[in-house]
């Protein structure tokens, strides 16, 4: 179970970390978690593995939705703004 958890942690980090300065964390964290979680109770490892799996699914669906609808629209009572426009102060 800790090996599966480390693999899912690697996949989740690969999907979410886009900053090149944090690239080492993509490789270091799964190994660190593998060592730490190897001695933890199975229920905790199962919880963390399931949580990582749901996080991967959530990130995948979010990225898929953002590709489909790239510009989100925010509705403000006085005017409709897109995320790229700045609101003018009165």
MMTF fields as JSON, N, C-alpha, C and O atoms, coordinates in Angstrom:
{
  "mmtfVersion": "1.0.0",
  "mmtfProducer": "UNKNOWN",
  "numBonds": 359,
  "numAtoms": 360,
  "numGroups": 90,
  "numChains": 1,
  "numModels": 1,
  "chainsPerModel": [1],
  "groupsPerChain": [90],
  "chainIdList": ["A"],
  "bondAtomList": [4, 2, 8, 6, 12, 10, 16, 14, 20, 18, 24, 22, 28, 26, 32, 30, 36, 34, 40, 38, 44, 42, 48, 46, 52, 50, 56, 54, 60, 58, 64, 62, 68, 66, 72, 70, 76, 74, 80, 78, 84, 82, 88, 86, 92, 90, 96, 94, 100, 98, 104, 102, 108, 106, 112, 110, 116, 114, 120, 118, 124, 122, 128, 126, 132, 130, 136, 134, 140, 138, 144, 142, 148, 146, 152, 150, 156, 154, 160, 158, 164, 162, 168, 166, 172, 170, 176, 174, 180, 178, 184, 182, 188, 186, 192, 190, 196, 194, 200, 198, 204, 202, 208, 206, 212, 210, 216, 214, 220, 218, 224, 222, 228, 226, 232, 230, 236, 234, 240, 238, 244, 242, 248, 246, 252, 250, 256, 254, 260, 258, 264, 262, 268, 266, 272, 270, 276, 274, 280, 278, 284, 282, 288, 286, 292, 290, 296, 294, 300, 298, 304, 302, 308, 306, 312, 310, 316, 314, 320, 318, 324, 322, 328, 326, 332, 330, 336, 334, 340, 338, 344, 342, 348, 346, 352, 350, 356, 354],
  "bondOrderList": [1, 1, 1, 1, 1, 1, 1, 1, 1, 1, 1, 1, 1, 1, 1, 1, 1, 1, 1, 1, 1, 1, 1, 1, 1, 1, 1, 1, 1, 1, 1, 1, 1, 1, 1, 1, 1, 1, 1, 1, 1, 1, 1, 1, 1, 1, 1, 1, 1, 1, 1, 1, 1, 1, 1, 1, 1, 1, 1, 1, 1, 1, 1, 1, 1, 1, 1, 1, 1, 1, 1, 1, 1, 1, 1, 1, 1, 1, 1, 1, 1, 1, 1, 1, 1, 1, 1, 1, 1],
  "groupList": [{"groupName": "UNK", "atomNameList": ["N", "CA", "C", "O"], "elementList": ["N", "C", "C", "O"], "formalChargeList": [0, 0, 0, 0], "bondAtomList": [1, 0, 2, 1, 3, 2], "bondOrderList": [1, 1, 2], "singleLetterCode": "X", "chemCompType": "L-PEPTIDE LINKING"}],
  "groupTypeList": [0, 0, 0, 0, 0, 0, 0, 0, 0, 0, 0, 0, 0, 0, 0, 0, 0, 0, 0, 0, 0, 0, 0, 0, 0, 0, 0, 0, 0, 0, 0, 0, 0, 0, 0, 0, 0, 0, 0, 0, 0, 0, 0, 0, 0, 0, 0, 0, 0, 0, 0, 0, 0, 0, 0, 0, 0, 0, 0, 0, 0, 0, 0, 0, 0, 0, 0, 0, 0, 0, 0, 0, 0, 0, 0, 0, 0, 0, 0, 0, 0, 0, 0, 0, 0, 0, 0, 0, 0, 0],
  "groupIdList": [1, 2, 3, 4, 5, 6, 7, 8, 9, 10, 11, 12, 13, 14, 15, 16, 17, 18, 19, 20, 21, 22, 23, 24, 25, 26, 27, 28, 29, 30, 31, 32, 33, 34, 35, 36, 37, 38, 39, 40, 41, 42, 43, 44, 45, 46, 47, 48, 49, 50, 51, 52, 53, 54, 55, 56, 57, 58, 59, 60, 61, 62, 63, 64, 65, 66, 67, 68, 69, 70, 71, 72, 73, 74, 75, 76, 77, 78, 79, 80, 81, 82, 83, 84, 85, 86, 87, 88, 89, 90],
  "secStructList": [7, 2, 2, 2, 2, 2, 2, 2, 2, 2, 2, 2, 2, 2, 2, 2, 7, 7, 7, 4, 4, 4, 2, 2, 2, 2, 2, 2, 2, 2, 2, 2, 2, 2, 2, 2, 2, 6, 6, 1, 7, 2, 2, 2, 2, 2, 2, 2, 2, 2, 2, 2, 2, 2, 2, 2, 2, 2, 2, 2, 2, 2, 2, 2, 2, 2, 2, 2, 1, 7, 1, 7, 3, 3, 3, 3, 6, 6, 3, 3, 3, 3, 6, 6, 1, 7, 7, 7, 7, 7],
  "xCoordList": [0.809, 0.0, 0.858, 0.515, 1.968, 2.794, 3.403, 3.619, 3.68, 4.235, 3.196, 3.516, 1.959, 0.875, 0.672, 0.469, 0.728, 0.582, 1.702, 1.446, 2.934, 4.058, 3.888, 4.202, 3.399, 3.166, 2.082, 2.232, 0.995, -0.078, 0.38, -0.04, 1.232, 1.782, 2.641, 2.583, 3.434, 4.251, 3.368, 3.637, 2.316, 1.422, 0.733, 0.632, 0.263, -0.415, 0.542, 0.166, 1.761, 2.747, 3.081, 3.235, 3.193, 3.513, 2.409, 2.685, 1.155, 0.033, -0.103, -0.517, 0.234, -0.056, 1.125, 0.921, 2.343, 3.507, 3.98, 4.455, 3.838, 4.249, 5.486, 6.101, 5.848, 6.987, 8.293, 8.485, 9.197, 10.463, 11.351, 12.213, 11.148, 11.939, 11.563, 12.35, 10.372, 9.907, 9.997, 9.382, 10.747, 10.836, 11.388, 10.968, 12.301, 12.884, 11.847, 11.959, 10.833, 9.774, 8.96, 8.425, 8.863, 8.118, 8.751, 8.043, 10.057, 10.77, 11.058, 11.077, 11.278, 11.66, 10.474, 10.591, 9.347, 8.2, 7.67, 7.407, 7.498, 7.012, 7.956, 7.496, 9.263, 10.217, 10.163, 10.214, 10.057, 9.951, 8.674, 8.7, 7.566, 6.288, 6.334, 5.757, 7.016, 7.146, 7.867, 7.439, 8.953, 9.713, 8.889, 8.854, 8.234, 7.448, 6.242, 6.013, 5.474, 4.233, 4.455, 3.511, 5.667, 5.944, 5.732, 5.415, 5.9, 5.746, 4.423, 4.181, 3.57, 2.289, 1.239, 1.417, 0.148, -0.942, -1.558, -1.57, -2.07, -2.599, -3.785, -3.962, -4.595, -5.756, -5.36, -6.013, -4.297, -3.818, -3.262, -3.496, -2.536, -1.994, -3.128, -3.074, -4.148, -5.313, -6.015, -6.401, -6.183, -6.808, -6.004, -6.576, -4.689, -3.837, -3.86, -3.893, -3.842, -3.884, -5.197, -5.207, -6.3, -7.612, -7.714, -8.272, -7.184, -7.194, -6.374, -6.792, -5.223, -4.42, -5.147, -5.104, -5.818, -6.581, -7.687, -7.891, -8.4, -9.452, -8.862, -9.45, -7.712, -7.04, -6.615, -6.719, -6.138, -5.753, -6.978, -6.936, -8.065, -9.308, -9.817, -10.238, -9.786, -10.237, -9.379, -9.911, -8.07, -7.176, -7.386, -7.363, -7.589, -7.835, -9.122, -9.144, -10.186, -11.461, -11.378, -11.982, -10.641, -10.469, -9.712, -10.117, -8.61, -7.844, -8.651, -8.56, -9.436, -10.29, -11.342, -11.614, -11.926, -12.941, -12.329, -12.952, -11.112, -10.453, -10.082, -10.075, -9.772, -9.491, -10.762, -10.733, -11.875, -13.151, -13.669, -14.22, -13.498, -13.966, -12.799, -12.665, -11.944, -10.715, -10.919, -10.164, -11.922, -12.114, -13.346, -14.479, -13.101, -14.216, -14.815, -14.097, -16.1, -16.782, -17.273, -17.855, -17.024, -17.482, -18.596, -18.416, -19.733, -20.864, -20.889, -21.003, -20.78, -20.847, -22.106, -22.397, -22.863, -24.146, -24.106, -25.026, -23.067, -23.068, -22.539, -22.851, -21.757, -21.176, -20.674, -20.467, -20.476, -19.917, -18.446, -18.101, -17.589, -16.148, -15.63, -16.126, -14.641, -13.924, -12.726, -12.383, -12.082, -10.965, -9.781, -8.951, -9.679, -8.535, -8.706, -7.721, -9.937, -10.179, -10.024, -10.373, -9.496, -9.362, -10.556, -11.022, -11.011, -12.142, -11.647, -10.667, -12.332, -11.94, -12.513, -13.677, -11.665, -12.112, -12.775, -12.328, -13.831, -14.563, -14.055, -14.55],
  "yCoordList": [-1.207, 0.0, 1.281, 2.228, 1.341, 2.556, 2.812, 3.965, 1.755, 1.934, 2.573, 3.485, 2.098, 2.682, 4.139, 5.0, 4.411, 5.772, 6.673, 7.82, 6.169, 6.962, 7.24, 8.337, 6.27, 6.468, 7.518, 8.393, 7.436, 8.423, 9.81, 10.811, 9.884, 11.17, 11.77, 12.974, 10.941, 11.428, 11.967, 13.041, 11.228, 11.659, 12.97, 13.882, 13.062, 14.276, 15.47, 16.562, 15.275, 16.36, 16.77, 17.958, 15.804, 16.089, 16.93, 17.796, 16.663, 17.397, 18.807, 19.72, 18.998, 20.274, 21.233, 22.446, 20.738, 21.627, 22.034, 21.209, 23.32, 23.861, 24.749, 25.08, 25.129, 26.017, 25.238, 24.234, 25.673, 24.955, 24.971, 24.106, 25.95, 25.997, 24.876, 24.527, 24.312, 23.244, 21.875, 20.921, 21.769, 20.511, 19.37, 18.224, 19.664, 18.63, 18.019, 16.852, 18.806, 18.306, 17.203, 16.327, 17.239, 16.21, 14.84, 13.837, 14.793, 13.524, 13.181, 12.008, 14.196, 13.959, 13.551, 12.63, 14.223, 13.981, 12.549, 11.979, 11.935, 10.55, 9.59, 8.693, 9.765, 8.903, 9.139, 8.198, 10.406, 10.748, 10.159, 9.597, 10.289, 9.749, 8.225, 7.637, 7.583, 6.129, 5.674, 4.724, 6.349, 5.985, 6.238, 5.402, 7.385, 7.736, 6.803, 6.261, 6.616, 5.854, 4.346, 3.596, 3.894, 2.459, 1.917, 0.739, 2.754, 2.32, 2.763, 2.502, 3.422, 3.89, 2.795, 1.848, 2.912, 1.939, 1.931, 2.948, 0.767, 0.588, 1.502, 1.952, 1.782, 2.646, 4.056, 4.668, 4.574, 5.906, 5.932, 6.885, 4.898, 4.816, 4.697, 5.306, 3.921, 3.788, 5.13, 5.501, 5.856, 7.177, 8.115, 8.795, 8.158, 9.057, 8.66, 9.528, 7.356, 6.877, 7.263, 7.741, 7.058, 7.414, 8.921, 9.369, 9.702, 11.157, 11.61, 12.515, 10.997, 11.327, 10.972, 11.729, 9.82, 9.416, 10.407, 10.761, 10.857, 11.862, 13.2, 13.901, 13.555, 14.796, 14.764, 15.768, 13.61, 13.455, 13.581, 14.258, 12.929, 13.013, 14.447, 14.915, 15.145, 16.532, 17.424, 18.261, 17.26, 18.073, 17.802, 18.729, 16.539, 16.173, 16.826, 17.396, 16.742, 17.336, 18.856, 19.476, 19.459, 20.907, 21.37, 22.334, 20.689, 21.065, 20.848, 21.643, 19.781, 19.505, 20.608, 21.058, 21.035, 22.083, 23.429, 24.21, 23.705, 24.974, 25.042, 26.129, 23.909, 23.901, 24.139, 24.759, 23.643, 23.801, 25.23, 25.767, 25.853, 27.211, 28.035, 28.194, 28.568, 29.229, 30.534, 30.812, 31.344, 32.627, 32.54, 32.495, 32.518, 32.492, 33.888, 34.881, 33.97, 35.247, 35.438, 34.537, 36.632, 36.981, 38.01, 39.025, 37.756, 38.674, 39.542, 39.048, 40.847, 41.837, 42.652, 42.914, 43.062, 43.717, 44.881, 45.024, 45.713, 46.857, 46.546, 47.282, 45.492, 45.183, 43.749, 43.16, 43.179, 41.841, 41.991, 42.683, 41.332, 41.39, 40.002, 39.0, 39.953, 38.697, 38.733, 39.788, 37.584, 37.5, 38.345, 38.727, 38.645, 39.392, 40.895, 41.63, 41.374, 42.8, 43.226, 42.489, 44.429, 44.945, 45.863, 46.623, 45.76, 46.568, 47.977, 48.152, 48.973, 50.362, 50.839, 50.596, 51.526, 52.083, 53.431, 54.207, 53.694, 54.965, 56.007, 57.134],
  "zCoordList": [0.0, 0.0, 0.0, -0.707, 0.774, 0.715, -0.668, -1.043, -1.42, -2.765, -3.682, -4.444, -3.611, -4.412, -4.014, -4.87, -2.702, -2.215, -2.745, -3.11, -2.792, -3.301, -4.794, -5.256, -5.542, -6.979, -7.202, -8.055, -6.441, -6.58, -6.137, -6.717, -5.12, -4.698, -5.803, -6.051, -6.463, -7.581, -8.702, -9.241, -9.057, -10.133, -9.753, -10.574, -8.515, -8.086, -8.086, -8.513, -7.615, -7.637, -9.06, -9.343, -9.955, -11.353, -12.003, -12.833, -11.613, -12.186, -11.615, -12.33, -10.353, -9.702, -9.64, -9.702, -9.519, -9.382, -10.774, -11.555, -11.062, -12.364, -12.256, -13.27, -11.055, -10.828, -10.983, -10.296, -11.87, -12.042, -10.799, -10.647, -9.904, -8.673, -7.71, -6.831, -7.866, -6.985, -7.639, -7.164, -8.711, -9.453, -8.592, -8.749, -7.705, -6.853, -5.919, -5.543, -5.543, -4.666, -5.338, -4.658, -6.658, -7.385, -7.154, -7.055, -7.07, -6.916, -5.446, -5.074, -4.623, -3.241, -2.363, -1.554, -2.518, -1.632, -1.693, -0.634, -2.861, -2.852, -2.129, -1.422, -2.295, -1.586, -0.085, 0.707, 0.297, 1.707, 2.309, 3.404, 1.594, 2.081, 2.162, 3.076, 1.215, 1.235, 2.505, 3.161, 2.844, 4.043, 5.308, 6.211, 5.364, 6.545, 6.698, 7.779, 5.624, 5.712, 5.767, 6.015, 5.544, 5.612, 7.023, 7.186, 8.041, 9.432, 10.052, 11.23, 9.286, 9.814, 9.697, 8.931, 10.446, 10.339, 8.941, 8.249, 8.538, 7.189, 6.914, 5.782, 7.92, 7.729, 7.325, 6.479, 7.922, 7.577, 6.157, 5.414, 5.783, 4.423, 3.41, 2.342, 3.739, 2.862, 2.701, 1.592, 3.801, 3.747, 2.85, 1.999, 3.03, 2.24, 0.763, -0.109, 0.477, -0.898, -1.561, -2.696, -0.859, -1.393, -1.605, -2.607, -0.678, -0.798, -2.008, -2.73, -2.235, -3.413, -4.694, -5.663, -4.71, -5.89, -6.207, -7.369, -5.185, -5.404, -5.837, -6.66, -5.291, -5.698, -7.159, -7.863, -7.611, -9.018, -9.913, -10.941, -9.522, -10.296, -10.344, -11.402, -9.226, -9.171, -10.058, -10.787, -10.009, -10.83, -12.312, -13.122, -12.672, -14.067, -14.573, -15.663, -13.786, -14.2, -14.258, -15.133, -13.341, -13.345, -14.585, -15.235, -14.917, -16.109, -17.388, -18.323, -17.428, -18.585, -18.742, -19.855, -17.627, -17.659, -18.043, -18.763, -17.567, -17.904, -19.376, -19.953, -19.998, -21.436, -22.235, -23.298, -21.717, -22.403, -22.289, -23.251, -21.117, -20.847, -20.322, -19.109, -21.205, -20.743, -19.974, -19.042, -20.339, -19.658, -18.769, -19.248, -17.478, -16.537, -16.434, -16.555, -16.215, -16.119, -14.69, -14.086, -14.168, -12.836, -12.987, -13.66, -12.372, -12.474, -11.22, -10.098, -11.444, -10.382, -10.666, -11.833, -9.652, -9.906, -10.898, -11.704, -10.861, -11.762, -13.159, -14.095, -13.335, -14.639, -14.642, -13.581, -15.833, -15.979, -16.35, -17.308, -15.579, -15.806, -16.142, -15.627, -16.998, -17.172, -16.245, -15.711, -16.049, -15.119, -15.58, -14.755, -16.87, -17.394, -17.254, -17.326, -17.054, -16.922, -15.467, -14.545, -15.283, -13.933, -13.626, -14.474, -12.42, -11.987, -11.669, -10.945, -12.212, -11.973, -10.646, -10.326, -9.88, -8.609, -8.862, -9.706, -8.13, -8.297, -7.336, -7.331]
}
